[in-house]
Amino acid sequence: MSEHDDLTARLLGPAEPEVSCEQCFDRLDEFAELERDGADGEAAIPGMRAHLEGCPACRDDYESLRALLTDRG
């Protein structure tokens, strides 16, 4: 994929369903716990993965939460 194609794809957003930032915030802990436990978080919360890939703020929150959950064991 060229840089131009990548930019176009990012501007157009995901082709699949995507949750909003508010929905992401409301269910982020559930999603992170499911993934930590080896479950399919995307199956439980469709559109969450697409949102996290496209939203740097929510992705940062997710990565921080995953790190916290990993530290707790």
All heavy atoms as TSV, in Angstrom:
chain	resi	resn	atom	element	x	y	z
A	1	MET	N	N	0.856	-1.172	0.000
A	1	MET	CA	C	0.000	0.000	0.000
A	1	MET	C	C	0.898	1.230	0.000
A	1	MET	O	O	1.804	1.346	0.803
A	1	MET	CB	C	-0.909	-0.036	1.236
A	1	MET	CG	C	-1.822	1.150	1.330
A	1	MET	SD	S	-2.937	1.143	2.765
A	1	MET	CE	C	-4.155	-0.040	2.253
A	2	SER	N	N	0.645	2.130	-0.904
A	2	SER	CA	C	1.445	3.346	-0.978
A	2	SER	C	C	1.057	4.303	0.153
A	2	SER	O	O	0.028	4.152	0.796
A	2	SER	CB	C	1.235	4.029	-2.325
A	2	SER	OG	O	-0.035	4.645	-2.374
A	3	GLU	N	N	1.891	5.287	0.357
A	3	GLU	CA	C	1.598	6.285	1.385
A	3	GLU	C	C	0.294	7.013	1.078
A	3	GLU	O	O	-0.494	7.299	1.979
A	3	GLU	CB	C	2.748	7.278	1.463
A	3	GLU	CG	C	2.592	8.290	2.572
A	3	GLU	CD	C	3.781	9.226	2.679
A	3	GLU	OE1	O	4.898	8.826	2.328
A	3	GLU	OE2	O	3.564	10.367	3.104
A	4	HIS	N	N	0.036	7.274	-0.204
A	4	HIS	CA	C	-1.205	7.934	-0.625
A	4	HIS	C	C	-2.416	7.055	-0.312
A	4	HIS	O	O	-3.421	7.541	0.205
A	4	HIS	CB	C	-1.141	8.264	-2.115
A	4	HIS	CG	C	-2.394	8.890	-2.656
A	4	HIS	ND1	N	-2.894	10.088	-2.193
A	4	HIS	CD2	C	-3.267	8.463	-3.597
A	4	HIS	CE1	C	-4.019	10.380	-2.833
A	4	HIS	NE2	N	-4.256	9.412	-3.681
A	5	ASP	N	N	-2.316	5.760	-0.613
A	5	ASP	CA	C	-3.411	4.834	-0.329
A	5	ASP	C	C	-3.667	4.734	1.168
A	5	ASP	O	O	-4.814	4.675	1.604
A	5	ASP	CB	C	-3.115	3.443	-0.894
A	5	ASP	CG	C	-3.129	3.404	-2.408
A	5	ASP	OD1	O	-3.750	4.293	-3.030
A	5	ASP	OD2	O	-2.506	2.484	-2.969
A	6	ASP	N	N	-2.591	4.707	1.949
A	6	ASP	CA	C	-2.725	4.636	3.401
A	6	ASP	C	C	-3.429	5.884	3.933
A	6	ASP	O	O	-4.319	5.784	4.773
A	6	ASP	CB	C	-1.353	4.479	4.051
A	6	ASP	CG	C	-1.435	4.340	5.555
A	6	ASP	OD1	O	-2.212	3.481	6.027
A	6	ASP	OD2	O	-0.722	5.078	6.265
A	7	LEU	N	N	-3.053	7.042	3.442
A	7	LEU	CA	C	-3.684	8.290	3.873
A	7	LEU	C	C	-5.164	8.306	3.497
A	7	LEU	O	O	-6.017	8.675	4.314
A	7	LEU	CB	C	-2.970	9.496	3.256
A	7	LEU	CG	C	-3.550	10.870	3.576
A	7	LEU	CD1	C	-3.552	11.116	5.080
A	7	LEU	CD2	C	-2.770	11.955	2.871
A	8	THR	N	N	-5.469	7.861	2.290
A	8	THR	CA	C	-6.874	7.801	1.845
A	8	THR	C	C	-7.678	6.870	2.740
A	8	THR	O	O	-8.789	7.217	3.168
A	8	THR	CB	C	-6.957	7.341	0.380
A	8	THR	OG1	O	-6.223	8.260	-0.426
A	8	THR	CG2	C	-8.393	7.279	-0.093
A	9	ALA	N	N	-7.140	5.702	3.048
A	9	ALA	CA	C	-7.842	4.737	3.908
A	9	ALA	C	C	-8.068	5.319	5.296
A	9	ALA	O	O	-9.146	5.144	5.881
A	9	ALA	CB	C	-7.043	3.445	3.996
A	10	ARG	N	N	-7.089	6.037	5.830
A	10	ARG	CA	C	-7.238	6.635	7.156
A	10	ARG	C	C	-8.298	7.727	7.151
A	10	ARG	O	O	-9.057	7.877	8.106
A	10	ARG	CB	C	-5.905	7.163	7.649
A	10	ARG	CG	C	-4.935	6.013	7.968
A	10	ARG	CD	C	-3.587	6.492	8.384
A	10	ARG	NE	N	-3.690	7.209	9.632
A	10	ARG	CZ	C	-2.741	7.999	10.100
A	10	ARG	NH1	N	-1.644	8.191	9.423
A	10	ARG	NH2	N	-2.902	8.617	11.245
A	11	LEU	N	N	-8.355	8.501	6.079
A	11	LEU	CA	C	-9.351	9.569	5.980
A	11	LEU	C	C	-10.764	9.019	5.826
A	11	LEU	O	O	-11.722	9.571	6.371
A	11	LEU	CB	C	-9.028	10.492	4.806
A	11	LEU	CG	C	-7.826	11.398	4.991
A	11	LEU	CD1	C	-7.495	12.110	3.688
A	11	LEU	CD2	C	-8.057	12.406	6.096
A	12	LEU	N	N	-10.891	7.930	5.080
A	12	LEU	CA	C	-12.215	7.336	4.852
A	12	LEU	C	C	-12.707	6.554	6.062
A	12	LEU	O	O	-13.898	6.358	6.241
A	12	LEU	CB	C	-12.182	6.421	3.622
A	12	LEU	CG	C	-11.983	7.139	2.291
A	12	LEU	CD1	C	-11.843	6.119	1.165
A	12	LEU	CD2	C	-13.119	8.103	2.010
A	13	GLY	N	N	-11.806	6.101	6.893
A	13	GLY	CA	C	-12.188	5.341	8.076
A	13	GLY	C	C	-12.406	3.875	7.746
A	13	GLY	O	O	-12.273	3.448	6.602
A	14	PRO	N	N	-12.741	3.098	8.752
A	14	PRO	CA	C	-12.867	1.658	8.558
A	14	PRO	C	C	-14.095	1.292	7.732
A	14	PRO	O	O	-15.106	1.991	7.764
A	14	PRO	CB	C	-12.984	1.126	9.983
A	14	PRO	CG	C	-13.561	2.254	10.757
A	14	PRO	CD	C	-13.013	3.511	10.107
A	15	ALA	N	N	-14.000	0.188	7.031
A	15	ALA	CA	C	-15.131	-0.311	6.243
A	15	ALA	C	C	-16.133	-1.034	7.137
A	15	ALA	O	O	-17.313	-1.098	6.822
A	15	ALA	CB	C	-14.628	-1.253	5.149
A	16	GLU	N	N	-15.667	-1.566	8.245
A	16	GLU	CA	C	-16.538	-2.298	9.160
A	16	GLU	C	C	-17.151	-1.347	10.194
A	16	GLU	O	O	-16.752	-0.194	10.289
A	16	GLU	CB	C	-15.764	-3.427	9.843
A	16	GLU	CG	C	-14.629	-2.973	10.719
A	16	GLU	CD	C	-13.287	-2.859	9.986
A	16	GLU	OE1	O	-13.197	-3.106	8.785
A	16	GLU	OE2	O	-12.327	-2.482	10.650
A	17	PRO	N	N	-18.109	-1.852	10.965
A	17	PRO	CA	C	-18.720	-1.003	12.003
A	17	PRO	C	C	-17.666	-0.511	12.992
A	17	PRO	O	O	-16.656	-1.173	13.219
A	17	PRO	CB	C	-19.696	-1.942	12.718
A	17	PRO	CG	C	-19.894	-3.088	11.808
A	17	PRO	CD	C	-18.659	-3.195	10.963
A	18	GLU	N	N	-17.933	0.644	13.547
A	18	GLU	CA	C	-17.007	1.232	14.507
A	18	GLU	C	C	-17.815	1.851	15.638
A	18	GLU	O	O	-18.851	2.463	15.405
A	18	GLU	CB	C	-16.154	2.296	13.824
A	18	GLU	CG	C	-15.144	2.942	14.729
A	18	GLU	CD	C	-14.321	4.018	14.026
A	18	GLU	OE1	O	-14.463	4.194	12.812
A	18	GLU	OE2	O	-13.542	4.688	14.715
A	19	VAL	N	N	-17.331	1.709	16.860
A	19	VAL	CA	C	-18.000	2.331	17.993
A	19	VAL	C	C	-17.544	3.791	18.104
A	19	VAL	O	O	-16.522	4.172	17.538
A	19	VAL	CB	C	-17.703	1.577	19.316
A	19	VAL	CG1	C	-18.166	0.144	19.256
A	19	VAL	CG2	C	-16.240	1.634	19.672
A	20	SER	N	N	-18.282	4.588	18.836
A	20	SER	CA	C	-17.905	5.982	19.072
A	20	SER	C	C	-16.915	6.048	20.242
A	20	SER	O	O	-16.715	5.062	20.959
A	20	SER	CB	C	-19.145	6.804	19.428
A	20	SER	OG	O	-19.650	6.395	20.690
A	21	CYS	N	N	-16.316	7.203	20.453
A	21	CYS	CA	C	-15.413	7.380	21.590
A	21	CYS	C	C	-16.158	7.142	22.904
A	21	CYS	O	O	-15.618	6.531	23.828
A	21	CYS	CB	C	-14.794	8.773	21.583
A	21	CYS	SG	S	-13.548	9.023	20.304
A	22	GLU	N	N	-17.381	7.617	22.991
A	22	GLU	CA	C	-18.167	7.420	24.214
A	22	GLU	C	C	-18.432	5.942	24.454
A	22	GLU	O	O	-18.276	5.449	25.577
A	22	GLU	CB	C	-19.491	8.182	24.126
A	22	GLU	CG	C	-20.308	8.088	25.395
A	22	GLU	CD	C	-21.597	8.908	25.327
A	22	GLU	OE1	O	-21.734	9.746	24.427
A	22	GLU	OE2	O	-22.441	8.684	26.191
A	23	GLN	N	N	-18.827	5.215	23.419
A	23	GLN	CA	C	-19.058	3.771	23.552
A	23	GLN	C	C	-17.757	3.055	23.901
A	23	GLN	O	O	-17.747	2.130	24.722
A	23	GLN	CB	C	-19.632	3.199	22.264
A	23	GLN	CG	C	-21.029	3.679	21.954
A	23	GLN	CD	C	-21.430	3.361	20.518
A	23	GLN	OE1	O	-20.626	3.451	19.582
A	23	GLN	NE2	N	-22.694	2.986	20.344
A	24	CYS	N	N	-16.682	3.482	23.294
A	24	CYS	CA	C	-15.377	2.894	23.580
A	24	CYS	C	C	-15.028	3.089	25.053
A	24	CYS	O	O	-14.637	2.141	25.733
A	24	CYS	CB	C	-14.315	3.517	22.682
A	24	CYS	SG	S	-12.655	2.871	22.940
A	25	PHE	N	N	-15.160	4.302	25.538
A	25	PHE	CA	C	-14.852	4.595	26.939
A	25	PHE	C	C	-15.692	3.747	27.880
A	25	PHE	O	O	-15.193	3.216	28.865
A	25	PHE	CB	C	-15.067	6.084	27.222
A	25	PHE	CG	C	-14.748	6.463	28.629
A	25	PHE	CD1	C	-13.424	6.612	29.035
A	25	PHE	CD2	C	-15.760	6.668	29.553
A	25	PHE	CE1	C	-13.126	6.951	30.348
A	25	PHE	CE2	C	-15.475	7.009	30.861
A	25	PHE	CZ	C	-14.146	7.154	31.260
A	26	ASP	N	N	-16.987	3.596	27.559
A	26	ASP	CA	C	-17.892	2.836	28.411
A	26	ASP	C	C	-17.539	1.354	28.499
A	26	ASP	O	O	-17.804	0.712	29.515
A	26	ASP	CB	C	-19.338	2.961	27.919
A	26	ASP	CG	C	-19.935	4.336	28.163
A	26	ASP	OD1	O	-19.360	5.107	28.971
A	26	ASP	OD2	O	-20.969	4.648	27.539
A	27	ARG	N	N	-16.923	0.801	27.439
A	27	ARG	CA	C	-16.694	-0.643	27.408
A	27	ARG	C	C	-15.218	-1.023	27.271
A	27	ARG	O	O	-14.899	-2.197	27.086
A	27	ARG	CB	C	-17.496	-1.253	26.268
A	27	ARG	CG	C	-19.003	-0.991	26.482
A	27	ARG	CD	C	-19.882	-1.802	25.642
A	27	ARG	NE	N	-19.823	-3.207	25.987
A	27	ARG	CZ	C	-20.380	-4.161	25.228
A	27	ARG	NH1	N	-21.015	-3.836	24.131
A	27	ARG	NH2	N	-20.283	-5.420	25.581
A	28	LEU	N	N	-14.341	-0.050	27.402
A	28	LEU	CA	C	-12.925	-0.310	27.207
A	28	LEU	C	C	-12.374	-1.313	28.216
A	28	LEU	O	O	-11.596	-2.198	27.858
A	28	LEU	CB	C	-12.128	0.993	27.277
A	28	LEU	CG	C	-10.675	0.924	26.839
A	28	LEU	CD1	C	-10.567	0.430	25.399
A	28	LEU	CD2	C	-10.020	2.281	26.977
A	29	ASP	N	N	-12.789	-1.197	29.471
A	29	ASP	CA	C	-12.295	-2.139	30.476
A	29	ASP	C	C	-12.737	-3.563	30.161
A	29	ASP	O	O	-11.953	-4.511	30.261
A	29	ASP	CB	C	-12.727	-1.724	31.883
A	29	ASP	CG	C	-14.227	-1.575	32.044
A	29	ASP	OD1	O	-14.938	-1.383	31.037
A	29	ASP	OD2	O	-14.691	-1.635	33.198
A	30	GLU	N	N	-13.971	-3.727	29.743
A	30	GLU	CA	C	-14.479	-5.056	29.369
A	30	GLU	C	C	-13.677	-5.623	28.198
A	30	GLU	O	O	-13.261	-6.787	28.215
A	30	GLU	CB	C	-15.958	-4.954	28.991
A	30	GLU	CG	C	-16.565	-6.236	28.511
A	30	GLU	CD	C	-17.993	-6.066	28.000
A	30	GLU	OE1	O	-18.546	-4.947	28.058
A	30	GLU	OE2	O	-18.545	-7.070	27.528
A	31	PHE	N	N	-13.439	-4.806	27.189
A	31	PHE	CA	C	-12.690	-5.235	26.007
A	31	PHE	C	C	-11.273	-5.651	26.390
A	31	PHE	O	O	-10.786	-6.714	25.976
A	31	PHE	CB	C	-12.672	-4.107	24.985
A	31	PHE	CG	C	-12.037	-4.472	23.676
A	31	PHE	CD1	C	-12.739	-5.183	22.729
A	31	PHE	CD2	C	-10.741	-4.088	23.395
A	31	PHE	CE1	C	-12.164	-5.517	21.502
A	31	PHE	CE2	C	-10.156	-4.408	22.183
A	31	PHE	CZ	C	-10.872	-5.133	21.238
A	32	ALA	N	N	-10.603	-4.842	27.184
A	32	ALA	CA	C	-9.225	-5.140	27.586
A	32	ALA	C	C	-9.161	-6.420	28.422
A	32	ALA	O	O	-8.240	-7.229	28.253
A	32	ALA	CB	C	-8.640	-3.962	28.362
A	33	GLU	N	N	-10.116	-6.617	29.314
A	33	GLU	CA	C	-10.131	-7.831	30.127
A	33	GLU	C	C	-10.394	-9.071	29.287
A	33	GLU	O	O	-9.773	-10.115	29.501
A	33	GLU	CB	C	-11.161	-7.709	31.244
A	33	GLU	CG	C	-10.747	-6.727	32.318
A	33	GLU	CD	C	-11.842	-6.438	33.331
A	33	GLU	OE1	O	-12.993	-6.895	33.152
A	33	GLU	OE2	O	-11.545	-5.726	34.306
A	34	LEU	N	N	-11.298	-8.962	28.326
A	34	LEU	CA	C	-11.554	-10.087	27.430
A	34	LEU	C	C	-10.291	-10.465	26.671
A	34	LEU	O	O	-9.924	-11.647	26.596
A	34	LEU	CB	C	-12.671	-9.743	26.437
A	34	LEU	CG	C	-14.086	-9.714	26.983
A	34	LEU	CD1	C	-15.028	-9.029	25.993
A	34	LEU	CD2	C	-14.562	-11.135	27.273
A	35	GLU	N	N	-9.614	-9.485	26.123
A	35	GLU	CA	C	-8.398	-9.757	25.364
A	35	GLU	C	C	-7.293	-10.291	26.267
A	35	GLU	O	O	-6.555	-11.184	25.881
A	35	GLU	CB	C	-7.957	-8.510	24.616
A	35	GLU	CG	C	-8.950	-8.149	23.531
A	35	GLU	CD	C	-8.295	-7.572	22.316
A	35	GLU	OE1	O	-7.312	-6.831	22.453
A	35	GLU	OE2	O	-8.775	-7.882	21.215
A	36	ARG	N	N	-7.182	-9.764	27.456
A	36	ARG	CA	C	-6.181	-10.266	28.402
A	36	ARG	C	C	-6.406	-11.744	28.700
A	36	ARG	O	O	-5.474	-12.526	28.819
A	36	ARG	CB	C	-6.228	-9.474	29.701
A	36	ARG	CG	C	-5.252	-10.010	30.761
A	36	ARG	CD	C	-5.630	-9.651	32.165
A	36	ARG	NE	N	-6.960	-10.163	32.488
A	36	ARG	CZ	C	-7.689	-9.747	33.514
A	36	ARG	NH1	N	-7.234	-8.786	34.289
A	36	ARG	NH2	N	-8.867	-10.257	33.755
A	37	ASP	N	N	-7.678	-12.128	28.788
A	37	ASP	CA	C	-8.040	-13.500	29.118
A	37	ASP	C	C	-8.033	-14.428	27.906
A	37	ASP	O	O	-8.396	-15.597	28.014
A	37	ASP	CB	C	-9.417	-13.533	29.796
A	37	ASP	CG	C	-9.419	-12.807	31.132
A	37	ASP	OD1	O	-8.319	-12.605	31.720
A	37	ASP	OD2	O	-10.508	-12.439	31.597
A	38	GLY	N	N	-7.649	-13.894	26.740
A	38	GLY	CA	C	-7.562	-14.707	25.537
A	38	GLY	C	C	-8.867	-14.849	24.774
A	38	GLY	O	O	-8.944	-15.609	23.816
A	39	ALA	N	N	-9.889	-14.110	25.168
A	39	ALA	CA	C	-11.182	-14.150	24.480
A	39	ALA	C	C	-11.152	-13.186	23.288
A	39	ALA	O	O	-10.253	-12.351	23.171
A	39	ALA	CB	C	-12.306	-13.767	25.437
A	40	ASP	N	N	-12.130	-13.311	22.435
A	40	ASP	CA	C	-12.240	-12.447	21.257
A	40	ASP	C	C	-13.036	-11.199	21.632
A	40	ASP	O	O	-14.267	-11.204	21.606
A	40	ASP	CB	C	-12.905	-13.208	20.116
A	40	ASP	CG	C	-12.956	-12.423	18.820
A	40	ASP	OD1	O	-12.542	-11.243	18.807
A	40	ASP	OD2	O	-13.409	-12.991	17.813
A	41	GLY	N	N	-12.334	-10.141	21.991
A	41	GLY	CA	C	-12.982	-8.892	22.379
A	41	GLY	C	C	-13.814	-8.295	21.262
A	41	GLY	O	O	-14.867	-7.721	21.490
A	42	GLU	N	N	-13.351	-8.453	20.028
A	42	GLU	CA	C	-14.071	-7.902	18.874
A	42	GLU	C	C	-15.407	-8.609	18.677
A	42	GLU	O	O	-16.383	-7.981	18.287
A	42	GLU	CB	C	-13.214	-7.999	17.611
A	42	GLU	CG	C	-13.853	-7.421	16.377
A	42	GLU	CD	C	-14.116	-5.910	16.446
A	42	GLU	OE1	O	-13.467	-5.192	17.218
A	42	GLU	OE2	O	-15.005	-5.454	15.689
A	43	ALA	N	N	-15.466	-9.902	18.962
A	43	ALA	CA	C	-16.728	-10.634	18.832
A	43	ALA	C	C	-17.734	-10.146	19.871
A	43	ALA	O	O	-18.928	-10.048	19.588
A	43	ALA	CB	C	-16.500	-12.144	18.987
A	44	ALA	N	N	-17.247	-9.820	21.052
A	44	ALA	CA	C	-18.123	-9.344	22.119
A	44	ALA	C	C	-18.530	-7.887	21.923
A	44	ALA	O	O	-19.643	-7.494	22.275
A	44	ALA	CB	C	-17.429	-9.503	23.471
A	45	ILE	N	N	-17.631	-7.091	21.358
A	45	ILE	CA	C	-17.882	-5.663	21.164
A	45	ILE	C	C	-17.487	-5.305	19.729
A	45	ILE	O	O	-16.398	-4.774	19.485
A	45	ILE	CB	C	-17.105	-4.807	22.188
A	45	ILE	CG1	C	-17.353	-5.302	23.609
A	45	ILE	CG2	C	-17.489	-3.336	22.052
A	45	ILE	CD1	C	-16.451	-4.684	24.657
A	46	PRO	N	N	-18.360	-5.612	18.769
A	46	PRO	CA	C	-18.033	-5.338	17.363
A	46	PRO	C	C	-17.733	-3.860	17.125
A	46	PRO	O	O	-18.420	-2.979	17.645
A	46	PRO	CB	C	-19.306	-5.754	16.614
A	46	PRO	CG	C	-19.993	-6.709	17.533
A	46	PRO	CD	C	-19.664	-6.237	18.923
A	47	GLY	N	N	-16.684	-3.609	16.376
A	47	GLY	CA	C	-16.303	-2.248	16.042
A	47	GLY	C	C	-15.269	-1.639	16.968
A	47	GLY	O	O	-14.707	-0.585	16.668
A	48	MET	N	N	-14.993	-2.294	18.083
A	48	MET	CA	C	-14.025	-1.739	19.035
A	48	MET	C	C	-12.622	-1.721	18.440
A	48	MET	O	O	-11.918	-0.713	18.533
A	48	MET	CB	C	-14.026	-2.538	20.332
A	48	MET	CG	C	-13.083	-1.990	21.376
A	48	MET	SD	S	-13.575	-0.400	22.056
A	48	MET	CE	C	-14.606	-0.940	23.401
A	49	ARG	N	N	-12.211	-2.795	17.805
A	49	ARG	CA	C	-10.858	-2.859	17.233
A	49	ARG	C	C	-10.677	-1.761	16.174
A	49	ARG	O	O	-9.668	-1.069	16.156
A	49	ARG	CB	C	-10.613	-4.240	16.635
A	49	ARG	CG	C	-9.316	-4.404	15.923
A	49	ARG	CD	C	-8.065	-4.379	16.768
A	49	ARG	NE	N	-8.168	-5.222	17.935
A	49	ARG	CZ	C	-7.579	-4.946	19.085
A	49	ARG	NH1	N	-6.844	-3.869	19.215
A	49	ARG	NH2	N	-7.708	-5.743	20.114
A	50	ALA	N	N	-11.670	-1.591	15.312
A	50	ALA	CA	C	-11.578	-0.552	14.273
A	50	ALA	C	C	-11.455	0.827	14.909
A	50	ALA	O	O	-10.684	1.670	14.450
A	50	ALA	CB	C	-12.793	-0.608	13.352
A	51	HIS	N	N	-12.194	1.060	15.976
A	51	HIS	CA	C	-12.119	2.357	16.641
A	51	HIS	C	C	-10.735	2.578	17.238
A	51	HIS	O	O	-10.147	3.653	17.092
A	51	HIS	CB	C	-13.188	2.494	17.727
A	51	HIS	CG	C	-13.165	3.844	18.369
A	51	HIS	ND1	N	-13.719	4.958	17.779
A	51	HIS	CD2	C	-12.596	4.265	19.520
A	51	HIS	CE1	C	-13.500	6.017	18.554
A	51	HIS	NE2	N	-12.820	5.619	19.616
A	52	LEU	N	N	-10.206	1.566	17.905
A	52	LEU	CA	C	-8.893	1.697	18.528
A	52	LEU	C	C	-7.793	1.911	17.491
A	52	LEU	O	O	-6.817	2.616	17.759
A	52	LEU	CB	C	-8.580	0.471	19.386
A	52	LEU	CG	C	-9.464	0.317	20.623
A	52	LEU	CD1	C	-9.178	-1.010	21.308
A	52	LEU	CD2	C	-9.305	1.473	21.587
A	53	GLU	N	N	-7.954	1.330	16.319
A	53	GLU	CA	C	-6.965	1.523	15.256
A	53	GLU	C	C	-7.028	2.941	14.688
A	53	GLU	O	O	-6.022	3.461	14.223
A	53	GLU	CB	C	-7.185	0.502	14.144
A	53	GLU	CG	C	-6.795	-0.899	14.554
A	53	GLU	CD	C	-7.133	-1.951	13.517
A	53	GLU	OE1	O	-7.650	-1.601	12.431
A	53	GLU	OE2	O	-6.897	-3.132	13.809
A	54	GLY	N	N	-8.188	3.568	14.743
A	54	GLY	CA	C	-8.350	4.885	14.136
A	54	GLY	C	C	-8.360	6.063	15.087
A	54	GLY	O	O	-8.344	7.207	14.653
A	55	CYS	N	N	-8.390	5.793	16.386
A	55	CYS	CA	C	-8.491	6.882	17.368
A	55	CYS	C	C	-7.291	6.839	18.318
A	55	CYS	O	O	-7.260	6.019	19.232
A	55	CYS	CB	C	-9.799	6.756	18.150
A	55	CYS	SG	S	-10.016	8.059	19.393
A	56	PRO	N	N	-6.313	7.716	18.121
A	56	PRO	CA	C	-5.121	7.692	18.964
A	56	PRO	C	C	-5.408	7.885	20.455
A	56	PRO	O	O	-4.770	7.246	21.294
A	56	PRO	CB	C	-4.271	8.846	18.427
A	56	PRO	CG	C	-4.778	9.101	17.057
A	56	PRO	CD	C	-6.228	8.727	17.064
A	57	ALA	N	N	-6.370	8.716	20.799
A	57	ALA	CA	C	-6.674	8.968	22.216
A	57	ALA	C	C	-7.217	7.707	22.883
A	57	ALA	O	O	-6.768	7.322	23.973
A	57	ALA	CB	C	-7.667	10.108	22.351
A	58	CYS	N	N	-8.157	7.052	22.242
A	58	CYS	CA	C	-8.729	5.826	22.818
A	58	CYS	C	C	-7.706	4.697	22.807
A	58	CYS	O	O	-7.643	3.905	23.742
A	58	CYS	CB	C	-9.992	5.414	22.064
A	58	CYS	SG	S	-11.399	6.511	22.384
A	59	ARG	N	N	-6.883	4.640	21.766
A	59	ARG	CA	C	-5.838	3.618	21.700
A	59	ARG	C	C	-4.846	3.803	22.849
A	59	ARG	O	O	-4.427	2.828	23.489
A	59	ARG	CB	C	-5.114	3.657	20.362
A	59	ARG	CG	C	-4.099	2.532	20.207
A	59	ARG	CD	C	-3.450	2.471	18.831
A	59	ARG	NE	N	-2.958	3.754	18.358
A	59	ARG	CZ	C	-3.500	4.449	17.359
A	59	ARG	NH1	N	-4.559	3.995	16.717
A	59	ARG	NH2	N	-2.982	5.595	16.990
A	60	ASP	N	N	-4.483	5.037	23.165
A	60	ASP	CA	C	-3.590	5.296	24.300
A	60	ASP	C	C	-4.221	4.817	25.602
A	60	ASP	O	O	-3.543	4.203	26.433
A	60	ASP	CB	C	-3.252	6.778	24.406
A	60	ASP	CG	C	-2.285	7.254	23.338
A	60	ASP	OD1	O	-1.678	6.405	22.639
A	60	ASP	OD2	O	-2.144	8.488	23.190
A	61	ASP	N	N	-5.512	5.094	25.792
A	61	ASP	CA	C	-6.217	4.627	26.994
A	61	ASP	C	C	-6.210	3.105	27.052
A	61	ASP	O	O	-5.983	2.512	28.109
A	61	ASP	CB	C	-7.663	5.133	27.021
A	61	ASP	CG	C	-7.776	6.604	27.351
A	61	ASP	OD1	O	-6.753	7.203	27.768
A	61	ASP	OD2	O	-8.877	7.154	27.203
A	62	TYR	N	N	-6.465	2.467	25.914
A	62	TYR	CA	C	-6.471	1.002	25.849
A	62	TYR	C	C	-5.097	0.435	26.211
A	62	TYR	O	O	-4.995	-0.489	27.022
A	62	TYR	CB	C	-6.889	0.552	24.451
A	62	TYR	CG	C	-6.664	-0.910	24.199
A	62	TYR	CD1	C	-7.505	-1.866	24.763
A	62	TYR	CD2	C	-5.622	-1.344	23.399
A	62	TYR	CE1	C	-7.296	-3.214	24.539
A	62	TYR	CE2	C	-5.414	-2.687	23.166
A	62	TYR	CZ	C	-6.248	-3.616	23.736
A	62	TYR	OH	O	-6.029	-4.954	23.523
A	63	GLU	N	N	-4.046	0.988	25.628
A	63	GLU	CA	C	-2.705	0.492	25.899
A	63	GLU	C	C	-2.317	0.692	27.362
A	63	GLU	O	O	-1.692	-0.183	27.968
A	63	GLU	CB	C	-1.701	1.154	24.958
A	63	GLU	CG	C	-1.870	0.675	23.528
A	63	GLU	CD	C	-1.056	1.462	22.511
A	63	GLU	OE1	O	-0.352	2.425	22.885
A	63	GLU	OE2	O	-1.131	1.092	21.325
A	64	SER	N	N	-2.729	1.799	27.956
A	64	SER	CA	C	-2.466	2.038	29.378
A	64	SER	C	C	-3.216	1.028	30.237
A	64	SER	O	O	-2.668	0.490	31.204
A	64	SER	CB	C	-2.867	3.453	29.777
A	64	SER	OG	O	-2.079	4.398	29.108
A	65	LEU	N	N	-4.459	0.778	29.888
A	65	LEU	CA	C	-5.261	-0.183	30.634
A	65	LEU	C	C	-4.689	-1.586	30.504
A	65	LEU	O	O	-4.604	-2.325	31.483
A	65	LEU	CB	C	-6.711	-0.144	30.143
A	65	LEU	CG	C	-7.715	-1.033	30.865
A	65	LEU	CD1	C	-7.733	-0.768	32.363
A	65	LEU	CD2	C	-9.108	-0.827	30.282
A	66	ARG	N	N	-4.279	-1.974	29.299
A	66	ARG	CA	C	-3.668	-3.294	29.090
A	66	ARG	C	C	-2.394	-3.429	29.936
A	66	ARG	O	O	-2.158	-4.472	30.536
A	66	ARG	CB	C	-3.334	-3.522	27.623
A	66	ARG	CG	C	-4.492	-3.913	26.749
A	66	ARG	CD	C	-5.143	-5.240	27.155
A	66	ARG	NE	N	-4.220	-6.346	27.230
A	66	ARG	CZ	C	-4.101	-7.325	26.373
A	66	ARG	NH1	N	-4.870	-7.344	25.319
A	66	ARG	NH2	N	-3.234	-8.297	26.561
A	67	ALA	N	N	-1.594	-2.379	29.989
A	67	ALA	CA	C	-0.364	-2.420	30.789
A	67	ALA	C	C	-0.713	-2.581	32.271
A	67	ALA	O	O	-0.060	-3.375	32.984
A	67	ALA	CB	C	0.454	-1.153	30.570
A	68	LEU	N	N	-1.713	-1.888	32.734
A	68	LEU	CA	C	-2.139	-2.009	34.130
A	68	LEU	C	C	-2.631	-3.418	34.433
A	68	LEU	O	O	-2.269	-4.006	35.442
A	68	LEU	CB	C	-3.236	-0.991	34.428
A	68	LEU	CG	C	-3.813	-0.995	35.837
A	68	LEU	CD1	C	-2.754	-0.598	36.841
A	68	LEU	CD2	C	-5.008	-0.064	35.923
A	69	LEU	N	N	-3.440	-3.973	33.533
A	69	LEU	CA	C	-3.951	-5.326	33.737
A	69	LEU	C	C	-2.838	-6.356	33.704
A	69	LEU	O	O	-2.873	-7.338	34.451
A	69	LEU	CB	C	-5.001	-5.667	32.678
A	69	LEU	CG	C	-6.325	-4.909	32.768
A	69	LEU	CD1	C	-7.182	-5.186	31.531
A	69	LEU	CD2	C	-7.066	-5.281	34.038
A	70	THR	N	N	-1.837	-6.146	32.873
A	70	THR	CA	C	-0.710	-7.064	32.789
A	70	THR	C	C	0.122	-7.002	34.066
A	70	THR	O	O	0.567	-8.034	34.573
A	70	THR	CB	C	0.171	-6.711	31.574
A	70	THR	OG1	O	-0.646	-6.816	30.395
A	70	THR	CG2	C	1.347	-7.654	31.441
A	71	ASP	N	N	0.292	-5.804	34.611
A	71	ASP	CA	C	1.056	-5.645	35.856
A	71	ASP	C	C	0.364	-6.332	37.030
A	71	ASP	O	O	1.026	-6.833	37.929
A	71	ASP	CB	C	1.252	-4.164	36.183
A	71	ASP	CG	C	2.259	-3.489	35.262
A	71	ASP	OD1	O	2.992	-4.202	34.549
A	71	ASP	OD2	O	2.288	-2.247	35.231
A	72	ARG	N	N	-0.936	-6.354	37.006
A	72	ARG	CA	C	-1.701	-6.995	38.094
A	72	ARG	C	C	-1.654	-8.507	38.016
A	72	ARG	O	O	-1.944	-9.183	38.964
A	72	ARG	CB	C	-3.159	-6.553	38.056
A	72	ARG	CG	C	-3.368	-5.134	38.482
A	72	ARG	CD	C	-4.828	-4.851	38.534
A	72	ARG	NE	N	-5.075	-3.505	39.000
A	72	ARG	CZ	C	-6.288	-3.014	39.106
A	72	ARG	NH1	N	-7.344	-3.726	38.782
A	72	ARG	NH2	N	-6.463	-1.785	39.532
A	73	GLY	N	N	-1.326	-9.021	36.814
A	73	GLY	CA	C	-1.200	-10.473	36.633
A	73	GLY	C	C	-2.476	-11.075	36.438
A	73	GLY	O	O	-3.235	-11.714	36.219
